[in-house]
């Protein structure tokens, strides 16, 4: 285990700015807002801000305030932040990001979670999923969510946490849920967040809708429309990751458009622009991490692995007959972000796959709560996990 500090070389920053200045923009495009993806006028303004106003070194310094490390687990480099609370009774908590995210998603919630000022506090471990952040390079095939879940459980063991809680969103929610099976005896509990687009993206729609109200049926139809027209990004990355990798690695504006479209679509629908939901510097910090580390390519590779994984729940080892063993029950919690029309619909849809022990609904926020509504995110984790000790 080695200490780590983010140090992006000046020539890398200069190269980014030169590429931004030489962007080859498309010709005339029919303006239909965000219907076909990121609008060119908006993207030009955002790229100009990235080149002339965004201060990467300032953001780098903010991230470097927190202790960072790289260790090797199962032959793979794992980068993580480890922030110990001053409270000796703090609860160990792992926070797992998703796509298109990174460990930086949680920057706003580190201080309030670690130092509760009389409220529940947490010892925080914030890893980068293999292929994301600085958990690179991915040296071999097979890094799907099962293997990642096992690696993250091993990481917590290496850090001396016999019992811990875990939170995840997006892909991180899948990893957290799988940890309930592969590391159930180590978990205090799990918490995941979901939203309209996460539920719609799963495509688990009931064939019989007679139990839904008319309003719920309208929202369900909107989900189906999103599943049809809004998930091409996943289809491409999970089937042809190499084809898209070249564009994402060679064009910063291409990487920017690829991510910012999802920031627009998946954040609180009451917000007009992505930066209204989470702040322009937050957006560009994450996009910059993807750019400098060529994460567009490696994260697509990881998504490919996850979409083709076998759901054998760890039985490959042959040491455990899965038909003879059931993991112990792990307390589970879920926060759903949506609008009033979604509240009852989500309850009904989620009940089809098993309801969590603790259910929270917010009408403010979206897919990226640690960046959009950090105060609600912190409040929910304190409510769910309480003070469980270390």
N, C-alpha and C positions, 0 to 999 in steps of 0.2 A: 504494500500500500504506500503510495507516494503522494506527497502534497502536490497540488497543481494550481497554477495561476494562468488565467487567460492572458495571452500576449500575442495579439494579431500584429504582424509586422507592418511597418509603414508602407512598404512597397505593395502589400496586399490591399491596403486602403487606397493607395494611389491608383492601382490597377482598377479597382472598383469604380472610382470616380472617372477615370478615363473611359471605361466601358460605358458608363452612364452618359457621358458627354457625346459618345459616338453611336448612341442607340439608333438602329435603323427601324424607324416607326413604319407601321402599315400605311398604305395609301388611304384613299377616301373610304370611310366606313359609315354605314347607315346607323344613325344614333337611335337606339332603342333602350337607353338607360342600361341597367344591369342585366337585361333579359338574356343577352348572349355572352355575358362575362363582363370583365372589367372595362368600363368605357374609356376610350382613348384620352379624352380631355382630362378625366380624373387621374388616370395613370401618369400622364405627363406631369401634372402638378405634384403628384406624390414622388415621382422619380427626381424631379427638380429639388424637392425638399431633401430627399435622401442624399443627393450630390452636394448641395450647397449649405444646408442648415443642420442636418443631422450630425451629431457629434458621437461617433462610435467610441472614442477613447473615454468620454464621460460615462457612457453606458458600461463599458468594460470595467472601469473603476468601481462603479456601483455594484456590479456582480462580484468583483474581486474582494468586496468587503466581507464576504462569507467564506469560511474555510471550505476548500475544494480538494478533492483527492481523485486519484485514479488507481484502481486495483484490478487484479485479474481474477475472474471467476469463470470456471469452465472453459478456460482458454481464450476468453474474450476480455478486452479492456472495458471496464465499467467506470465511467466518470460520475461523481456524485458530490453534492454539497452535504455537509454534516454540521448542523448548528445545534449545540447543546444549550438547553435552557439553564438559567441560573437557579431555577426551582428544582431541588433534588427529587421532588415527587412528580416531576413532569412525565407525561406519557410519551413513549417513543412512537413516532408517526412517520410513515413513509408517504410521500406525495409523488404520484406518477402522472406524467404528462401524456399527451396523445399526439396525433397528427392534425394540423400542421403546427405542432407546439414544440416546446423545449423546457428544460429546467427553469429558464428565465420566466416562464409563465407565472411562477409562484413568487417572484421577487417582492411584490407588494404585501404578501401575507406572512413573510418570514418573521419580521419583527413582532407583529401582534400575536402570532401563534407561539413564538419562542418565549416571549416575555409578556405574560398575561396581566401583570400589575394587579395581582390578587385574584384573577380569574384563572381558569384552567390553562396550563402551559404545556408545551410539547418540545421534546427533543426531535429535531427534524432531520430526516434523511431524504434528499431529493435527487434521485438518480436520472441519468440520461439513458433512455432506451438504447440498446445496441443499434448503431446506424444513425443515431441522433446526437445532437450536441457534440460532446467530445468523447463519446463511447465509440470510437472508431480506431482503425478500420474494422469492419466485420470480416473475419478471416475465413469463414466457412458457411455453408448452407445450414439450414435447420434452426435459425434463431427466430422461432415463432413464439407466441405468447406463453405456451407451456414452459418452454426452456427459459424464457425471460423471467417468468414468475418464480421458477426454481432458483435462478441466479440471484434474484433480488432477495429471496428468503435467505439464501446463503450469505449475501452481503450483510443483512441485519445480524446474522449470527456472528460474522466476523467482527462486527462493531460491538458485540457484547450484549445485544438485546435478545433476551430469551423469549420475551413476549412483546408484541408491538401491534399498532393499528395501521391500517393502510387506506389511503384515498386514491382514486383514479378517475380520470375523465377521458372520454373518447377511447382510444386504444388502451389507455391506462386503466379504464374501467374494466375492460376485458381481462387485463393482467391481474388487477386486484381481485376480481371474481374467481379467477383460476387459482389464485393463491389460497382461496378457501378450501380447495381440494388438495393442492400439493403441499401446503404448509399450515393446515388447519390448526394443528396443536400449538403453533406459535402465535396465532392471531388473537388479539383482543377483540377485533371486529373489523368490518370493511365499510367504507362509505364510497359511493359513486355518484356522479352527477350525470343527468341525461336531459334531453330537450327534444323539441319537435323534430329536428333534422336527424338526430341520433336514432330516434324511434322510427322515423320514416325510412332512413337508410337501411335498417334491418329488413324491411319489407315483410314483416310478419303480420299481415293483414287478415282479419277474420273473413271467411267466406260468407258466414251468416251475420248480417249486420242488424238483425231485427231487435237486438238488445240495445242499440244505440239511438239516441235522440236525433232529431233532424239536424240540430246544430253540430252534434258530434259527427254525423255522417258527412257534413260539409267539410269539416276539418280532416276527416279521414280521406276524402277525395283529394284534398290538397296534399296530403302525405303521399298518396299514390302518384300524383303528378310530379312531386319532387323526386320520388324514386325513379320515375321514368326519365326525367330530364335533368336532374341535378347531381347524378352520381357518376358521370362520365370520368371524373378525376380518379375515382377508385377503380373503375373498370380498366383504365389505361395503366395505372400503376401496378395493379395486381395481375395484369396479364402480359404487358409489354414494358416492364420497368426500364429496360435498356434504351428503348426508342425515345422515351421522354427524358432520360437522364442527360443526354447530350445538350438539349436545349436549356435545361435547368442549370447545368454546370457552366454553360458558355455565355448565357445572357442574364445579367442581373435583373433586367426589366421582365424577362420571361419568368424568372423565379418570383419576382414581386407580384406579377399578375396571377400566377398560379396559387399563391397563398392569399393575397388580399381579396380575391373573389370569395373565398370561404369565410374570411373575417367579415365581409359584408353580409353574406347569406346566413351565417350561423349565429351572429350576435343578435342582441335584442332587436326585434323587428320594428320597435318604435324609434330606433335610432336611424337617422338618414344615411350616415356614412360610417365606415369602420372606425375612424378616429373619434367619432362621437361616442362610441361604445367603450373604447379602451385606451385611447390616446395614441397619437401618431408616433411618438418615440418608442412606445411599447411594441407597436407593429413592426417598426423598422429594426429594432433590436433583434427580434426573432428572425425576421427575414435576413438580416445581416449574418446571424449565426448559421442559417442555412447556406448562405452564399459563401462565406469564408471557409466553411468546412465541407462544401460540396454535398450537403445533406439532402438536397433534392434527389440526387441519384441514390444514395445509400438508404434513405427512408423509403423510397419507392421499392427498393429491393426487399426491405423488411416487410412492407405491406404485401408484396408478392408471396413471401414465405407464409404470412399469416392467413392469406386467402386460400392457400393450398395445403394447410396443415391438417393432420389427422387427429380427430378428437378421441384419443385413446386414454386420456387422463393419466399418463405416466406409466401405463402398463407394459411399455416396450422393454423395460428393464428385466422383466421376468421374475423379479424378486417378490412381487405381490400379485396375487390373483385378484383382479379387480372385481370379480363376481362374488368374492368372499369378504370384501371390505368396503365399508362406507365411511368417508371422512366425517369427523365429528362436526356438529352444527356450529357454524360461526355466526355470531350476531351481525346482521347486515342492515345497512341504512342507505337510503337513496334520496337525493334532492333532485327534483324536477323543475326545470325552468321553462315557463310557457306563458300563455295568456289564459284568461278566464275560461275561454271556450275549450281549452285543452285539459283542464284539471280533471274532470270526470272521465274524459276519453282516455287519458293516460292511465288512470286507475284501472279502467276496464281492460285496456290492452296489456298492461304490465301484469295483471292478475293471471293472464293466460300462461305466463312463464314462471309464476311463483312470486308472491308479493314479499317485499323486504320487511324486516321486523320494525323498521322505523322509516316513515315516509314524510318528506317535507316538500312543499310546493311553493314556488315563488313566481310572481308575475313580472318581476324585474330581473333582467339578466338573460344569459343565453348559454351557448356552448362553452364559453371560456370564463367561468365565474370568478376565478382567482384574479383575472384582469378586469373583468367588467364590473363585478360587484364584490370586491374583496371583503367588505365589512360583513356581508351576508355569508360569504364563504367561511370566514373565521367563526362567526356565530354558530353556523351549522355544525362545524367540526367540534366545537366546544360542547354543544348540546348533545351530539351523538356519542362522543367518547368520554366525556366527563373526566374525572381524575382517576386514572387506573394504575398509576405508579409505574416505575421502570424496572 
